[in-house]
Amino acid sequence: MVDKETVKKVAALARVKITEQETEKFVKDFKSILEFFSEIDKIKTDKVEPAFQPVEIKNVLREDKTGICLRTEDALKNTVHKKDKYFKGPRVI
C-alpha cells in the first residue's frame, strides 16, 4: 500500500525535502487517509444521482430595471476633476 519509497517519491514530485522521521510520519498519515477513502468506497451510491453542486445555485442578481438617473451636470458639479462631460482620473500606465 504505502511505504517509505512511495512517500519519498511523492515528496520528490512535490519538490519537498523531508527527513527520515517525517517520512515515517507521512507513511502513517497516508495510510490513515487511504483507509478513510476505503471506508467512503463502501458507501452504496448506485441509487443516488450525482450532484455537481453541493448547494443549488440560484440567480441572486436583481432584474435590470430602468429608473431615474442623475443628470450629467448634477453628477459633475461637485468635482474639480472633470473634462468636458466626464470625470477625470489619474493617468494609469
C-alpha positions as CSV (number, residue, x, y, z in Angstrom):
1,M,0.0,0.0,0.0
2,V,2.1,3.0,1.2
3,D,5.7,2.6,2.0
4,K,8.7,4.9,2.6
5,E,9.6,4.8,-1.1
6,T,6.2,5.9,-2.1
7,V,6.3,8.8,0.4
8,K,9.8,9.8,-0.8
9,K,8.6,9.7,-4.5
10,V,5.6,11.9,-3.6
11,A,7.9,14.3,-1.8
12,A,10.3,14.4,-4.8
13,L,7.4,15.1,-7.2
14,A,6.3,17.9,-4.9
15,R,9.9,19.2,-4.7
16,V,9.8,19.0,-0.9
17,K,12.7,17.8,1.2
18,I,11.7,15.6,4.1
19,T,13.6,13.9,6.9
20,E,13.5,10.2,7.8
21,Q,11.3,11.0,10.7
22,E,8.9,12.9,8.5
23,T,8.9,10.1,6.0
24,E,7.8,7.7,8.7
25,K,5.1,10.1,9.9
26,F,3.8,10.6,6.4
27,V,3.6,6.8,5.8
28,K,1.3,6.6,8.8
29,D,-0.7,9.7,7.7
30,F,-1.1,8.4,4.1
31,K,-2.2,5.0,5.3
32,S,-4.8,6.7,7.5
33,I,-6.1,8.8,4.6
34,L,-6.3,5.8,2.3
35,E,-8.2,3.8,5.0
36,F,-10.7,6.7,5.2
37,F,-11.1,6.6,1.4
38,S,-11.7,2.8,1.5
39,E,-14.5,3.5,4.1
40,I,-16.0,6.0,1.7
41,D,-15.8,3.5,-1.1
42,K,-18.0,1.1,0.9
43,I,-21.0,3.5,0.8
44,K,-23.6,2.4,-1.6
45,T,-24.3,5.2,-4.0
46,D,-25.7,3.4,-7.0
47,K,-29.2,4.8,-6.5
48,V,-28.0,8.3,-5.8
49,E,-28.0,10.9,-8.5
50,P,-24.7,12.7,-8.9
51,A,-24.6,16.3,-7.5
52,F,-22.3,18.7,-9.2
53,Q,-23.0,21.5,-6.8
54,P,-23.4,20.9,-3.0
55,V,-26.0,23.7,-2.9
56,E,-28.4,24.5,-5.7
57,I,-27.2,27.7,-7.4
58,K,-29.9,30.3,-7.9
59,N,-29.6,33.6,-9.7
60,V,-29.4,36.1,-6.8
61,L,-29.0,39.2,-9.0
62,R,-31.8,41.6,-9.4
63,E,-33.6,42.2,-12.6
64,D,-32.4,45.2,-14.5
65,K,-35.0,48.0,-14.4
66,T,-34.8,51.5,-15.9
67,G,-35.2,54.3,-13.4
68,I,-34.5,57.9,-12.8
69,C,-30.8,58.7,-13.4
70,L,-28.6,61.5,-12.2
71,R,-28.1,64.1,-14.9
72,T,-24.5,64.6,-16.1
73,E,-24.4,68.2,-14.9
74,D,-25.5,67.2,-11.4
75,A,-23.0,64.4,-11.2
76,L,-20.1,66.7,-12.2
77,K,-21.0,69.8,-10.2
78,N,-19.3,68.5,-7.0
79,T,-15.9,67.6,-8.6
80,V,-13.0,69.7,-9.6
81,H,-11.5,66.9,-11.7
82,K,-13.5,66.9,-14.9
83,K,-13.0,67.4,-18.6
84,D,-15.9,68.1,-20.8
85,K,-18.7,65.8,-19.7
86,Y,-16.5,63.2,-17.9
87,F,-14.8,62.7,-14.6
88,K,-11.1,63.0,-14.9
89,G,-8.9,60.5,-13.0
90,P,-5.2,59.9,-12.6
91,R,-3.3,58.5,-15.5
92,V,-2.8,54.8,-15.3
93,I,0.2,53.3,-17.0
